[in-house]
């Protein structure tokens, strides 16, 4: 029930806020800049890293060479995909905490009506 | 069927019914029904996501695929996991900040047109139906094997159970069934992997050396290329896997069950750890099955390898473990189909009936009633479809669902949040181009046409060469959205500014004050 009310509130109350002005504000632009700088390179990185696996296994055979005993490089590369996922998750959470702080600050400025714009 | 199997099977049925009973008492509003009132914690929702995502196809199918095809079976595990980085980095938080019950709600934050909502509902219904038929047919076949009962009875049992959870307990019951299932499944996986390692003296090197000699493939078993020999086909499949998850309606819906973007984020983190661990363990199950059950026995039980995990349980843990793993497989099926019913019902009752036909003028109790009728209708319809689909080779339906999700839903989600110029026409063309290109290409593909009788739906030469068309249909979905947008002059910067602020800050998102 609470969710319902807040949602409706969100729809109407927000009329008062000039969002175009908010996105032009210094603090919002900073948040967008920081997010982009973080998200875009890492997204490109994990997609490239991921597609490297099927590309290398489809077009080359060098991953088939043994690495440790009977375990070949392809298995280590596959394992690295798991490690990468967990590492990126951890990095993301740390970084997102600082985005949360910036977002809270922006909301505060919005509610106070334009400070710091 | 042994008494142990029956007892464990009934225990799971009883446990889920108790959950449904308590959930039913708490389900009063539409918010409760669709999103458990937005009141789940990050850990709870993370486990529920894992429970919703790790289907019987993952549990039994991937273990079987690894047992039969070695490394190539493991491709699925990797794709299904990395997909969560796409969810975490690009989709989860803005979705939570902008949406309410469904994907259509999120897109509506920018575009009011009813055709946008209609197209989004169409996508949700199509994806969920294909996924559901695949799950139910698979479930019927599996329960038939595990418990030795007739196919129609098996489908009916699963169907009645899923209907009961959703109809009475809505998202609260569904979430808790998924949480319980995730815990049981992980426990089963860890026990099996432990017993497999025990047999290999906890030496991973020894495991690799031994499986190399036990299969008929020899050293090739440990190398890629046994199953996927077409480079483009492999890439197309991998693309569908990694992008599809972020467009699956029943997974997206789970992000509305938490109070804010921060909790949505922590749910993805929990889910990613659980799902990652699960897929690592599939390797031990697959290798264990190859070594201790043997290729011939696995294939004899089921040509797709679906019985590899239960047979392994029998081989290393005896009847008790076999019974436990069978019961876990049953719980796995129930949790996934319940999530699918809910996603389908939300598109019918909330999007089509509540918002399009009734234009949002429905009372709280009418909404809940509509949601219940829709759940019942979706359940009955899928049970009937599944009964007729028994002899169809449905494996392609899951990859089709992932492909449509990646082609029809992901472009519109990303454009809505990140592209300033995006407009109503673009939203509709993105969704419809993605949907129809995936549908048409699949219907011309080797999944539908095969020169070998019985290998696919029809006998004949496939016109389109890729079994999974994501490599073509995903770019088409993005292109459709782009062309549709630039051909229309409409542009609403004010609305975009609002969406941008809300998506990135969580300002006044629904349920933000929980």
Boltz contact constraints between the chains, C-beta under 6 A:
constraints:
  - contact:
      token1: [A, 1]
      token2: [B, 29]
      max_distance: 6.0
  - contact:
      token1: [A, 3]
      token2: [B, 31]
      max_distance: 6.0
  - contact:
      token1: [A, 3]
      token2: [B, 38]
      max_distance: 6.0
  - contact:
      token1: [A, 3]
      token2: [B, 510]
      max_distance: 6.0
  - contact:
      token1: [A, 3]
      token2: [B, 511]
      max_distance: 6.0
  - contact:
      token1: [A, 4]
      token2: [B, 31]
      max_distance: 6.0
  - contact:
      token1: [A, 6]
      token2: [B, 510]
      max_distance: 6.0
  - contact:
      token1: [A, 6]
      token2: [B, 513]
      max_distance: 6.0
  - contact:
      token1: [A, 7]
      token2: [B, 100]
      max_distance: 6.0
  - contact:
      token1: [A, 7]
      token2: [B, 510]
      max_distance: 6.0
  - contact:
      token1: [A, 10]
      token2: [B, 508]
      max_distance: 6.0
  - contact:
      token1: [A, 14]
      token2: [B, 508]
      max_distance: 6.0
  - contact:
      token1: [A, 19]
      token2: [B, 497]
      max_distance: 6.0
  - contact:
      token1: [A, 19]
      token2: [B, 498]
      max_distance: 6.0
  - contact:
      token1: [A, 19]
      token2: [B, 501]
      max_distance: 6.0
  - contact:
      token1: [A, 20]
      token2: [B, 494]
      max_distance: 6.0
  - contact:
      token1: [A, 20]
      token2: [B, 497]
      max_distance: 6.0
  - contact:
      token1: [A, 22]
      token2: [B, 501]
      max_distance: 6.0
  - contact:
      token1: [A, 23]
      token2: [B, 497]
      max_distance: 6.0
  - contact:
      token1: [A, 23]
      token2: [B, 500]
      max_distance: 6.0
  - contact:
      token1: [A, 39]
      token2: [B, 89]
      max_distance: 6.0
  - contact:
      token1: [A, 43]
      token2: [B, 89]
      max_distance: 6.0
  - contact:
      token1: [A, 46]
      token2: [B, 85]
      max_distance: 6.0
  - contact:
      token1: [A, 50]
      token2: [B, 82]
      max_distance: 6.0
  - contact:
      token1: [A, 54]
      token2: [B, 234]
      max_distance: 6.0
  - contact:
      token1: [A, 54]
      token2: [B, 235]
      max_distance: 6.0
  - contact:
      token1: [A, 54]
      token2: [B, 238]
      max_distance: 6.0
  - contact:
      token1: [A, 57]
      token2: [B, 224]
      max_distance: 6.0
  - contact:
      token1: [A, 58]
      token2: [B, 231]
      max_distance: 6.0
  - contact:
      token1: [A, 58]
      token2: [B, 234]
      max_distance: 6.0
  - contact:
      token1: [A, 64]
      token2: [B, 223]
      max_distance: 6.0
  - contact:
      token1: [A, 69]
      token2: [B, 205]
      max_distance: 6.0
  - contact:
      token1: [A, 70]
      token2: [B, 208]
      max_distance: 6.0
  - contact:
      token1: [A, 70]
      token2: [B, 209]
      max_distance: 6.0
  - contact:
      token1: [A, 70]
      token2: [B, 212]
      max_distance: 6.0
  - contact:
      token1: [A, 71]
      token2: [B, 208]
      max_distance: 6.0
  - contact:
      token1: [A, 74]
      token2: [B, 224]
      max_distance: 6.0
  - contact:
      token1: [A, 78]
      token2: [B, 74]
      max_distance: 6.0
  - contact:
      token1: [A, 78]
      token2: [B, 78]
      max_distance: 6.0
  - contact:
      token1: [A, 81]
      token2: [B, 78]
      max_distance: 6.0
  - contact:
      token1: [A, 82]
      token2: [B, 276]
      max_distance: 6.0
  - contact:
      token1: [A, 85]
      token2: [B, 81]
      max_distance: 6.0
  - contact:
      token1: [A, 85]
      token2: [B, 82]
      max_distance: 6.0
  - contact:
      token1: [A, 85]
      token2: [B, 85]
      max_distance: 6.0
  - contact:
      token1: [A, 85]
      token2: [B, 276]
      max_distance: 6.0
  - contact:
      token1: [A, 88]
      token2: [B, 85]
      max_distance: 6.0
  - contact:
      token1: [A, 89]
      token2: [B, 269]
      max_distance: 6.0
  - contact:
      token1: [A, 89]
      token2: [B, 272]
      max_distance: 6.0
  - contact:
      token1: [A, 96]
      token2: [B, 265]
      max_distance: 6.0
  - contact:
      token1: [A, 103]
      token2: [B, 505]
      max_distance: 6.0
  - contact:
      token1: [A, 106]
      token2: [B, 505]
      max_distance: 6.0
  - contact:
      token1: [A, 107]
      token2: [B, 505]
      max_distance: 6.0
  - contact:
      token1: [A, 107]
      token2: [B, 507]
      max_distance: 6.0
